[in-house]
Amino acid sequence: MARRKDKCYATQLIEGNGRFNDKFSENIKLGESGSSYVVISIMGPQSSGKSTLLNHLFGTSFKEMRAEKGRSQTTKGIWLAKCANTEPYALVADLEGNDGRERGESDTAFEKQTALFALAISDVMIVNMWCHDIGRIHGANTHLLTIVFQVMMQLFSRDMHKKTIFFILRDKTKTPLNILKEQVNDHVKEIWNSTQKPRSLEGIPLNKYFNVEVDALSSYEREEQEFKNEVSSLKNKILQSISFDGHYRYQHWIDAATFSISVKQMWNTIKENKELDIPAHKIMVGTLRCEQIVNGKFESLKNQDWVELHKNIKSLDPSLFREKLITILNRCLSQYDNETIYFDESVRAEKRESLKEKARQLFERSYQGLLDHQRCITLSTFKKELDSALNGGKTFALSASDCSEHVMAKFDEICTDATIPQANWDSSGVRLQLKQDIGEYVTALRQIKLDECTKIYKKQLKEALTVPVKDSLHEADMNTWPTIKWYLQRETMSAVNGLSRELNGFDIDDKRKDEMLERLKDYARDMVEKMAKEEANGVLKHMHDRFLMLFTYESKNVPRILTENDDVKAIAEGSRKQCLKLLAVMAAMRLGDTVDNIEATLYLTLMNANGKDDSSTRTTSSDPLDKSTWEEDPTMKTLIAPSQCKTLWNKFQTDTEHIVNHANSVIQAKLMAKKAQEEADAANKKANQMAEQARREVIALKKEAEEAIKKAFEDAKIAKADAEQAKKAATVAERAYNEAVEKAKRGFWGRVLDYLIFKPFEWIVSQ
Ligand SMILES: Nc1nc2c(ncn2[C@@H]2O[C@H](COP(=O)(O)OP(=O)(O)OP(=O)(O)O)[C@@H](O)[C@H]2O)c(=O)[nH]1
């Protein structure tokens, strides 16, 4: 627990049992102070007014013994307070009384340890002693000084830091101060000389390593006011004892965190009775602190600048990335340099390197991330460049190697651009990965291009072979297979030569090339086989068609007109023979030079020598068609198995028999029709004769009628002429009559004449 009074907090630094208080720095708020301070310790006999003096000197709040309770031990271990009323501020340590009274004369180990510790950490060591003890050989001060000098031996040879020992004589007597000083110096010298020293320190005066100051104070208990007045000026004397030209010689210039570590490490070393090597201790503390600062800098680097950088790694240009890294690293190192300026140079430099290395390792993650991103970009670039090179007409192998070389060189530039000085980052992993990516892409693309090439030549083969092969198969005659073979060889050779030339630009080995060419040859052959199989599958229809052609046409475009005089059976057998040839052609694929006997076998087996079908009566035991293959050598391939040929032929026979029968029926029908026609013609002839007779009779009748009409006409004409004549006569008569009437009117005789002559005359005329 810290004792508090104003701002001068006091806390236990080392407990009476030697335990170090890790929280002392926190308790006295050391972190809030700067790195400019002095350390002042006080040691002296128990209950000699140490705490009282410090409290009055520095305004601290060390626990003081209450006078009414008698003199017993108040301070255990070491207490520490931060004194704010000095400039620079003071860290004041109050030590347990070290005259062996409480712990016993024999237990001086703890006293020595605390004394050594206080001496090591302090700029000023106040030795508080009763004035009346000066010169007393067996006084408490002798024990005290012996301890001080013994522990000093451990520091002299190693710590060149000159310290002040300030003897303060309490309850001063009337003896003048200068005499007291002499006495102290003599006394100190005496003890110094009698203190056992290492050989290296023999003969060396005390003041080489220590300033010895002496002052005396009035009794606090008896002359309090004088005491207080003297304390006020004592404070200045103490501070002046460590100042030089207005500056404090012993400003520590180490931060609170370093001080905490330093004192703890020092105490641990002392407590374990190990040799206290101050320079080594400084290096150790410096190492610890530098490491802490390195870690702190690294953490802030990792959590701030680097995070930001790493987040934007994909949008950064490699050289910009490098610039940013250098800026970040320099800023971080500069901060480190500032914060570690007062530590041992070699430690600083070493830890600076470790910070650099940590930063480099951290940055390497970004570097690798950046390279990884650049690897993807480079791969895309490679793909585009390769595409463009291929479109430009370069061969695949040349395009791939040129583009690969180009982008790899660019990638190497990127790696260099992105690297910070002395980083020695390894880009080989990403580079290897990029090479693999490019290799895989090239392999895949090569396969695609090879497939495309092969496809082109397959297409060429297909286009070149389909029509002639199909036509030849359709012809299905003795020239079919030689023709197909000729086409197949010619076109295969052409395609293989073409593909072979293309493959030369792909940088593939001869074995693979040969395999591809072989596959192209196989493709051509398979294609022919496939077409042949398709054709063979429809052989029955083909045979039907051919039979119908031969049976129903005398020659091309000349239909056969069967008459009763035609030998239908012979025509049918002749047609069948041709169909058997077709079946023989389609039974097997022959692309070799072997002459086979398929046709002969089929002929002998399926048709007898007279051209008669004998298949149904042939015994199966010796049937040469009772097998599944025609293949006599590897160049042959069965398309229609022998047994299947037999089945097909039987069906063909049955089907064509219907056609033949139908043809016979047609002939019979024709004969009947002819007969009917003849009868019809005879009937017709007779009818025509009768019609002719009738016509003649009609003509005669017509002639007669015409003559009759003519005669009648002429008679009528005559009659008409007669009538005209009569009419004229009548007119004359009428005139005569009228004249007569006129005469009659004029008399009786007129009327007689009317009745006798003129009236009858009128009647005759009217008739
Ligand atoms: N005679 C005399 N007594 C003093 C003087 N200063 C303080 N005392 C008394 O001495 C007693 C012990 O005072 P502290 O300041 O506690 O002494 P201390 O050395 O810190 O004691 P420890 O921490 O126990 O070793 C108290 O009763 C004080 O009043 C002084 O100048 N003369």
The ligand as a Gaussian input file, in Angstrom:
#p B3LYP/6-31G(d) Opt

LIG

0 1
 N       16.920000      12.948000      19.161000
 C       16.341000      13.054000      18.011000
 N       15.314000      12.343000      17.748000
 C       14.755000      12.481000      16.536000
 C       15.254000      13.318000      15.583000
 N       14.511000      13.196000      14.472000
 C       13.582000      12.350000      14.749000
 N       13.702000      11.893000      16.017000
 C       12.875000      10.919000      16.614000
 O       13.375000       9.636000      16.433000
 C       12.363000       8.686000      16.352000
 C       12.475000       7.852000      15.119000
 O       12.237000       8.607000      14.034000
 P       12.094000       8.019000      12.626000
 O       12.126000       9.101000      11.666000
 O       10.959000       7.090000      12.555000
 O       13.419000       7.194000      12.573000
 P       13.850000       6.202000      11.524000
 O       15.283000       6.163000      11.410000
 O       13.146000       6.406000      10.229000
 O       13.345000       4.807000      12.112000
 P       13.348000       3.380000      11.446000
 O       12.686000       3.567000      10.151000
 O       12.558000       2.551000      12.342000
 O       14.718000       2.915000      11.317000
 C       11.103000       9.455000      16.370000
 O       10.532000       9.434000      17.648000
 C       11.503000      10.848000      16.081000
 O       10.696000      11.868000      16.650000
 C       16.343000      14.096000      15.858000
 O       16.825000      14.881000      15.085000
 N       16.884000      13.954000      17.135000

